[in-house]
Amino acid sequence: MLVAEDEFIIGCDLCHTVEEAGYIVEGPFEDLSSTMLAFQKNKPDIAILDVQLEDGIVYPLAEQMIAENVPVIFHSGEMTPAEVARRFPSALALAKPCPPAEVIDSIQRATHHG
């Protein structure tokens, strides 16, 4: 599981929530370059991506992940889930702030999706 989130506190919360559910987490990564490196080094089973990272929009990386069959969950304060769904029909999207139970539910839906 890879987590990319440029707000450190939110990123830590996300990682903690996911770890408590029994997943092994890499992150939180605050920018595209470190997220990209982590992805290339060790392809995750699933990724939770903030749409806007410190050095840009995450969409090109998300497209690459989806192309390699990595389920993506977008986590955004800027984009609505509907806007994300229009661009990435196969991805799940959560609006910030997201309750932990909803995060876990999305992960379970994403992993059983394929």
C-alpha positions as CSV (number, residue, x, y, z in Angstrom):
1,M,0.0,0.0,0.0
2,L,1.4,3.3,-1.0
3,V,0.2,6.6,0.4
4,A,0.8,10.0,-1.2
5,E,-0.4,13.1,0.7
6,D,1.2,16.5,0.9
7,E,-0.4,17.5,4.2
8,F,1.8,15.6,6.7
9,I,-0.8,15.2,9.5
10,I,-3.4,13.9,7.1
11,G,-0.8,11.6,5.6
12,C,0.2,10.2,9.0
13,D,-3.5,9.7,10.0
14,L,-4.1,7.8,6.7
15,C,-1.1,5.6,7.2
16,H,-2.0,4.9,10.8
17,T,-5.6,4.0,9.8
18,V,-4.4,1.7,7.1
19,E,-1.8,0.0,9.3
20,E,-4.4,-0.6,12.0
21,A,-6.4,-2.5,9.4
22,G,-3.5,-4.8,8.9
23,Y,-1.9,-3.3,5.7
24,I,1.8,-2.6,5.3
25,V,2.2,1.0,4.3
26,E,4.8,3.0,2.4
27,G,4.6,6.7,2.9
28,P,3.2,9.2,3.3
29,F,5.1,10.7,0.3
30,E,4.6,14.4,0.0
31,D,5.6,14.9,-3.7
32,L,5.3,13.3,-7.0
33,S,9.0,12.5,-7.4
34,S,9.3,10.5,-4.2
35,T,5.9,8.8,-4.9
36,M,7.1,7.8,-8.4
37,L,10.4,6.4,-7.1
38,A,8.6,4.4,-4.4
39,F,6.2,3.0,-7.0
40,Q,8.9,2.0,-9.4
41,K,11.0,0.4,-6.7
42,N,8.2,-1.6,-5.1
43,K,4.9,-1.9,-6.9
44,P,2.1,-1.6,-4.3
45,D,-1.1,-3.7,-4.1
46,I,-3.0,-0.4,-3.9
47,A,-2.4,3.3,-3.7
48,I,-4.1,6.2,-1.9
49,L,-3.2,9.4,-3.8
50,D,-3.9,13.0,-2.9
51,V,-4.8,14.7,-6.2
52,Q,-2.6,17.7,-5.6
53,L,0.9,17.0,-4.3
54,E,3.7,19.5,-3.4
55,D,5.2,19.4,-6.9
56,G,2.1,18.9,-9.1
57,I,-1.1,17.0,-9.9
58,V,-0.9,13.2,-9.4
59,Y,-2.9,12.2,-12.5
60,P,0.0,11.1,-14.8
61,L,1.3,8.9,-12.1
62,A,-2.2,7.6,-11.4
63,E,-2.6,6.7,-15.1
64,Q,0.6,4.8,-15.0
65,M,-0.5,2.9,-11.8
66,I,-3.9,2.0,-13.3
67,A,-2.1,0.9,-16.5
68,E,-0.1,-1.5,-14.4
69,N,-3.3,-2.8,-12.6
70,V,-2.6,-1.1,-9.3
71,P,-6.0,0.0,-7.8
72,V,-6.0,3.7,-7.1
73,I,-8.0,5.6,-4.4
74,F,-8.0,9.4,-4.8
75,H,-8.1,11.4,-1.6
76,S,-8.8,15.0,-2.3
77,G,-9.9,18.3,-0.8
78,E,-10.0,20.1,-4.2
79,M,-11.7,17.7,-6.5
80,T,-15.1,16.1,-5.9
81,P,-15.4,12.3,-6.2
82,A,-17.6,12.9,-9.2
83,E,-14.9,15.0,-11.0
84,V,-12.3,12.3,-10.3
85,A,-14.7,9.6,-11.5
86,R,-15.2,11.3,-14.8
87,R,-11.5,11.2,-15.5
88,F,-10.8,7.8,-13.8
89,P,-13.9,5.7,-14.1
90,S,-12.1,2.6,-12.5
91,A,-10.7,4.5,-9.5
92,L,-12.4,5.2,-6.2
93,A,-12.4,8.7,-4.8
94,L,-12.7,10.0,-1.2
95,A,-13.3,13.6,-0.2
96,K,-11.2,15.1,2.7
97,P,-11.6,14.8,5.5
98,C,-12.5,11.2,5.3
99,P,-13.5,9.1,8.3
100,P,-11.2,6.1,8.9
101,A,-14.0,3.6,8.4
102,E,-14.7,5.0,4.9
103,V,-11.0,4.8,4.0
104,I,-10.9,1.1,5.1
105,D,-14.2,0.4,3.2
106,S,-12.7,1.9,0.0
107,I,-9.5,-0.2,0.3
108,Q,-11.6,-3.3,0.7
109,R,-13.8,-2.4,-2.3
110,A,-10.7,-1.6,-4.4
111,T,-8.9,-4.8,-3.6
112,H,-12.0,-7.0,-4.3
113,H,-12.8,-5.0,-7.4
114,G,-10.7,-6.9,-9.9
